[in-house]
Amino acid sequence: MSFKHSDDIWNDFPELAAGALHVGGIRKEVAVDTQVAHFEAVARARLSERTEGEFPEIQAWRRAFARMGLKPTQYRSASEALLRRFRKEGTLPKIHPIIDLCNAASLAFAIPIAVFDLGKVTGDLEVRPAVGDEIYTTFSGDMEFPEPQEIIFADTSGRAHARRWTNRQSGYSAVREETTAVLIVAEALHAGGEADVRRLIDALREAVGTIWSVDPEVAMLERAARRFDF
C-alpha cells in the first residue's frame, strides 16, 4: 500500500508539511493515560495564554479553508475542533487508545491528525481533488458524494475516507475494537510546519512503540519524496 498527496495539492499548497506512520499490532487492551496526560498538559498550557484561533497552526488552516471556498468558522480543521472542545470542556471523550493518543497529540501540537483503519482501505490512499462520484460514508451510515474539486482522502476503489481535507473523516474507516493496523497522517501548513510535524511524528512513534511494543514505519513527505510505501 502507499500514501501520497497529488500534484494538485503540492502545486496549490507548496507550504504543506506532512508525515505518516504505519502501525500494526494495534489492540485495545492497553493504557495510554500517561501519554495522553502529557500531551493534554502541553495543550492546556498553550490555551492558558491564548485561544486556539490565535495559534499560527490553526490560522494557517483557516486561510487554506478560505482558499478552498469554505467558511473557516463553519468548517474547522480537526485540530481546531478538538482544541475548541478541549478548551470548553477540559477533556475529550475516550474512544479507542490509538485515537485517544492521536487526539491528545493533535491538541499539543495544534496539528490535524487522521487515523485510518487499513482493513477498510482498498489499494492506495491519496489526498486529491474529488471528481464528484466518490462514495463517502458518514458515522451514522449515510452515503454522501463529495463536491467536484473538494479535497478528499481517496483510495483506489474511489471511496472517500475524509472530506474537506482535514475537516471530516469517514465512519467507514474509523478505528474500531477489531482494528489491528492503522495509517496515521499529520499535516501542517504554517511557517515552521516541517519541524513541528517531524517532532510530532517522532513523539507518536515513541509513544506507540512504548504502548504497543511495536516499531512503526515512519515517513516525512515532501514534494521531492511525496510517496510513502508501507
C-alpha positions as CSV (number, residue, x, y, z in Angstrom):
1,M,0.0,0.0,0.0
2,S,1.0,3.6,-0.4
3,F,0.0,7.1,0.7
4,K,0.7,10.4,-1.1
5,H,-0.6,13.8,-1.9
6,S,-1.4,14.5,-5.6
7,D,0.5,17.0,-7.8
8,D,-2.5,19.4,-7.5
9,I,-2.1,19.5,-3.7
10,W,1.6,20.2,-3.8
11,N,1.1,22.8,-6.5
12,D,-1.7,24.6,-4.7
13,F,-0.2,24.3,-1.2
14,P,3.6,24.3,-1.6
15,E,3.9,25.1,2.1
16,L,2.5,21.7,3.1
17,A,4.4,19.6,5.6
18,A,3.2,16.1,6.2
19,G,4.3,13.0,8.0
20,A,2.8,9.5,8.3
21,L,3.1,6.3,10.4
22,H,2.1,2.8,9.6
23,V,1.3,0.9,12.8
24,G,0.5,-2.8,13.0
25,G,-0.2,-4.8,16.1
26,I,-2.9,-2.4,17.4
27,R,-5.1,-3.7,20.2
28,K,-7.5,-2.0,22.6
29,E,-6.4,-3.5,25.9
30,V,-3.6,-1.0,26.6
31,A,-3.2,2.0,28.8
32,V,-2.5,5.4,27.3
33,D,-3.3,7.7,30.3
34,T,0.3,8.8,30.9
35,Q,1.0,9.8,27.3
36,V,-2.4,11.5,26.9
37,A,-2.0,13.4,30.2
38,H,1.4,14.7,29.0
39,F,0.0,15.9,25.6
40,E,-3.0,17.5,27.3
41,A,-0.9,19.4,29.8
42,V,1.0,20.9,26.8
43,A,-2.2,22.0,25.2
44,R,-3.7,23.3,28.4
45,A,-0.6,25.5,28.9
46,R,-0.9,26.9,25.4
47,L,-4.6,27.6,25.8
48,S,-4.0,29.4,29.1
49,E,-2.1,32.1,27.1
50,R,-4.4,32.4,24.1
51,T,-7.3,30.8,22.3
52,E,-6.8,28.2,19.6
53,G,-7.9,30.7,16.9
54,E,-4.7,32.7,17.7
55,F,-2.4,29.8,17.2
56,P,-0.4,30.1,13.9
57,E,-1.0,26.4,13.2
58,I,-4.8,27.0,13.3
59,Q,-4.7,30.3,11.4
60,A,-2.8,28.6,8.5
61,W,-5.6,26.0,8.2
62,R,-8.2,28.7,8.3
63,R,-6.5,30.5,5.4
64,A,-6.4,27.2,3.5
65,F,-10.1,26.6,4.1
66,A,-10.9,30.1,2.8
67,R,-8.8,29.4,-0.3
68,M,-10.9,26.2,-0.8
69,G,-14.0,28.3,-0.7
70,L,-15.1,27.2,2.8
71,K,-16.1,29.4,5.7
72,P,-13.3,28.8,8.2
73,T,-15.6,29.1,11.3
74,Q,-18.2,26.8,9.7
75,Y,-15.8,24.1,8.6
76,R,-12.9,23.7,11.1
77,S,-9.8,21.6,10.8
78,A,-9.8,18.6,13.0
79,S,-7.2,20.1,15.3
80,E,-9.1,23.3,15.8
81,A,-12.3,21.4,16.5
82,L,-10.5,19.3,19.1
83,L,-8.8,22.3,20.8
84,R,-12.1,24.2,20.9
85,R,-13.9,21.4,22.6
86,F,-11.0,20.8,25.0
87,R,-10.9,24.5,25.9
88,K,-14.6,24.5,26.7
89,E,-14.9,21.1,28.4
90,G,-11.4,20.5,29.8
91,T,-11.3,16.9,28.4
92,L,-12.0,14.8,25.4
93,P,-14.2,11.6,25.3
94,K,-12.4,8.3,25.3
95,I,-12.9,6.4,22.0
96,H,-10.0,3.9,21.5
97,P,-6.4,4.0,22.8
98,I,-4.9,4.9,19.4
99,I,-7.5,7.6,18.8
100,D,-7.2,9.0,22.3
101,L,-3.4,9.2,21.9
102,C,-3.6,10.9,18.5
103,N,-6.3,13.3,19.6
104,A,-4.1,14.3,22.6
105,A,-1.1,14.7,20.3
106,S,-3.2,16.9,18.0
107,L,-4.1,19.1,20.9
108,A,-0.5,19.5,22.0
109,F,0.8,20.3,18.5
110,A,-2.3,22.0,17.1
111,I,-1.9,19.9,14.0
112,P,-4.6,17.8,12.5
113,I,-4.1,14.0,12.7
114,A,-6.1,11.4,10.7
115,V,-6.1,7.8,11.7
116,F,-7.4,5.2,9.2
117,D,-8.2,1.5,9.7
118,L,-6.2,0.0,6.9
119,G,-8.5,-3.0,6.9
120,K,-11.1,-0.7,5.3
121,V,-8.8,1.0,2.8
122,T,-8.7,-0.6,-0.7
123,G,-5.3,-0.2,-2.5
124,D,-3.5,3.1,-2.2
125,L,-4.6,6.2,-0.4
126,E,-4.2,9.7,-1.9
127,V,-5.1,13.3,-0.9
128,R,-6.5,14.8,-4.1
129,P,-9.3,16.9,-5.5
130,A,-12.6,14.9,-5.8
131,V,-14.1,14.0,-9.2
132,G,-17.5,14.0,-7.6
133,D,-18.5,10.4,-7.9
134,E,-16.5,9.1,-4.9
135,I,-18.5,7.5,-2.1
136,Y,-18.3,8.9,1.4
137,T,-19.9,7.2,4.4
138,T,-20.8,9.2,7.5
139,F,-20.5,7.9,11.1
140,S,-24.3,7.4,11.0
141,G,-24.1,5.3,7.9
142,D,-25.4,7.8,5.4
143,M,-23.8,7.9,2.0
144,E,-22.6,11.2,0.5
145,F,-20.7,12.3,-2.6
146,P,-18.0,15.0,-2.3
147,E,-18.3,18.1,-4.4
148,P,-16.1,18.2,-7.5
149,Q,-12.7,19.6,-6.7
150,E,-13.2,19.2,-2.9
151,I,-10.0,17.9,-1.3
152,I,-10.5,14.3,-0.1
153,F,-8.6,11.3,1.0
154,A,-9.5,8.7,-1.6
155,D,-8.5,5.1,-2.1
156,T,-8.0,3.1,-5.3
157,S,-11.7,2.0,-5.3
158,G,-12.9,5.6,-5.3
159,R,-14.1,5.6,-1.7
160,A,-13.5,8.9,0.1
161,H,-12.1,8.4,3.6
162,A,-12.2,12.1,4.5
163,R,-14.0,15.2,3.2
164,R,-12.8,18.8,3.1
165,W,-9.3,17.7,3.7
166,T,-8.7,17.8,7.5
167,N,-12.3,18.6,8.4
168,R,-14.3,15.4,8.4
169,Q,-13.2,11.7,8.4
170,S,-15.4,8.9,7.2
171,G,-17.1,6.5,9.6
172,Y,-16.3,3.7,7.2
173,S,-12.6,3.5,8.0
174,A,-12.8,4.8,11.6
175,V,-10.9,2.8,14.2
176,R,-12.9,0.1,16.0
177,E,-12.3,-2.6,18.5
178,E,-11.3,-5.1,15.9
179,T,-8.8,-2.7,14.2
180,T,-5.2,-4.1,14.0
181,A,-3.4,-1.8,11.6
182,V,-3.7,1.9,11.0
183,L,-2.2,4.7,8.9
184,I,-1.7,7.9,10.9
185,V,-1.3,11.1,8.9
186,A,-0.3,14.6,10.2
187,E,-0.4,17.7,8.1
188,A,0.6,21.3,8.7
189,L,0.6,24.5,6.6
190,H,2.1,27.1,9.0
191,A,5.6,28.5,8.9
192,G,7.9,26.1,10.6
193,G,5.5,23.3,9.9
194,E,8.0,20.8,8.7
195,A,10.0,20.9,12.0
196,D,6.8,20.7,14.0
197,V,5.4,17.7,12.1
198,R,8.7,16.0,12.4
199,R,8.6,16.5,16.2
200,L,5.0,15.3,16.3
201,I,5.8,12.1,14.3
202,D,8.8,11.4,16.5
203,A,6.6,11.8,19.6
204,L,4.0,9.5,18.3
205,R,6.5,6.9,17.2
206,E,8.0,6.8,20.7
207,A,4.6,6.7,22.4
208,V,3.2,4.0,20.0
209,G,6.3,1.9,20.4
210,T,6.1,2.1,24.2
211,I,2.4,1.4,24.5
212,W,2.0,-1.4,21.8
213,S,5.6,-2.7,21.8
214,V,5.8,-2.3,18.0
215,D,8.2,-0.4,15.6
216,P,6.1,1.8,13.3
217,E,7.1,2.6,9.8
218,V,7.5,6.3,9.5
219,A,7.9,8.8,6.7
220,M,8.2,12.6,6.2
221,L,6.6,13.6,2.9
222,E,7.7,16.4,0.6
223,R,7.4,17.4,-3.0
224,A,10.5,15.5,-3.9
225,A,9.6,12.5,-1.9
226,R,5.8,12.5,-1.7
227,R,5.0,8.8,-1.6
228,F,5.0,6.6,1.5
229,D,5.1,2.9,0.7
230,F,4.4,0.5,3.5
